Amino acid sequence: MNAAVSPVSAVPRVRELLVHQQRSIIGSGGIVVEGRDIGTVVAPTARLKIYLTADPSARAQRRSAEMTDDHDREVDTVQADLLRRDAYDSSRVTAPLAAADDAVALDSTYLTLDEVVEAILALAQQRVSGVRDG
């Protein structure tokens, strides 16, 4: 499934339909949405945009651990697949992967899932209470 996402989502008509559907679901907000072009294309006026990153090796370790149906996948293979998708998504003409100018970068390389959630909740609380980043 992951291998098919990037090529299919790069088709302009598919992107048009998906963006329309995503915007319909998002409505006036109050929802958490994840995706490679959410902050730049789908919801560019969102109050909070987080560009979640991690070192490729950490991402590969995590993705490998998630793959329950293919225990034989080597972390190196998973990392190569992730890097290939990143390169493809970053260089495609339609909705390329990029951080929104006003996104908060959050590097999760050395964070646990709970720490990432805590950091995101803190950022959301700042935005709700009107506190701006320094």
N, C-alpha and C positions, 0 to 999 in steps of 0.2 A: 504494500500500500504506500509506504513512504517513498518508494522509488517512482511511483506514478504521480505523486502530488505535484511536484515542480513542473514537469512538462505539461500536464493538463492545465494547471493554473496559469500558465504562461499564454494560453490561447486567449486572445482579446475578448471574444464573445463569451467564453466561459468566465473570465474575470468580471466582465460587465454584469452577468447574471449573478455571480457569487457576491459581488460588492453590493448589488441591489438587495439581495436577500439578507446579507449581513447587516446592512444599514437598517433594514426593516426590523430585524430582531433586536438590534441595539436600541432603536427608538430614541427616546429622550435621555437615555443613559441609565444609571443605576445598575449597571451590569459589568462584570469582568469579562473581557474578551481577549483571546490569545491568538496571535498569528503574526506572520512575517511582514505584513503590510497594513496592519490595523491602524497604527498611529500615523502612517504617512498617506494612506489611500482611503481606507474604509472609514475611519473616524478621526480625521485630522484636527477636529476641534475638541477632542476629549480633554477633560480637565486634568487628567493624569495619564501620562504615557511612560511606560517603563521599558527600557531596552535591556532585557535580561541576557547577560552573556556569561560565558564560562570558558575556561581553557579547553581546547579541543579534546585533550586526553581525559579531562573530567567529564565532559559531555559523553564521550564514548563509553567510559566506565558506567555511567548512569544508564545510557541507552542499552548497553549490553545486559545490565542487570534487569531491565524491563522486559527483555525478550525471553518470554517463558516458553515459546514454542520452538525456539531454535537455540538450544543451549550450546551448540557447537560453534556459534559465531565468535570469532576472535575479536578482541577489543580493537586490534589494529585494523581489521576489516571494517568494523563499525565506524571507527574514526575516519578512515578513508572515504566511506560513504557519506558521512556527515560533512566533511570538507568539500567533497564533490558537489553535494547539494547546496552548500553555502556559496560556492563559486558560481554555480549555475543561477541560483536565485539572486545573487548580487549583480549579475551581469545581464539578466534578461531585460528586454525592452519594456515589457508590460509589468508594472508594479514591482520594481526591483526591491530586494531586501536592503533596507537602509534604516538607520535610526532617525526618527523625527528630530528636527532641530531643537524642539523643546522637551524631548524625552529625557528622563532621568536614567542614566546608565547604572545598572546594578550587576556587578560581577559576582556570580555565585560559585566561583571555582572552589573556594574554601569554606563555603557555608553549607550547613545542613538544610534540609527542606524546611524545618521549623524556623530556622534563622531567616531564610528567604521570605517566608510568609510573614514573619514579624517585621522585617524591613519594609515589605510592601504595605502592610497594614499601617505602619508608622507614616509612610509617605502619603497614603490615602487620608489618614487623620489630619496631617498637616494641611492638605489641600481643602479638606472639608472645613477646617477651622480657620482657614484663610492665611495660615502661616506660609510664607514663601521660602524657597531655598535661598541660602546665603549667597 
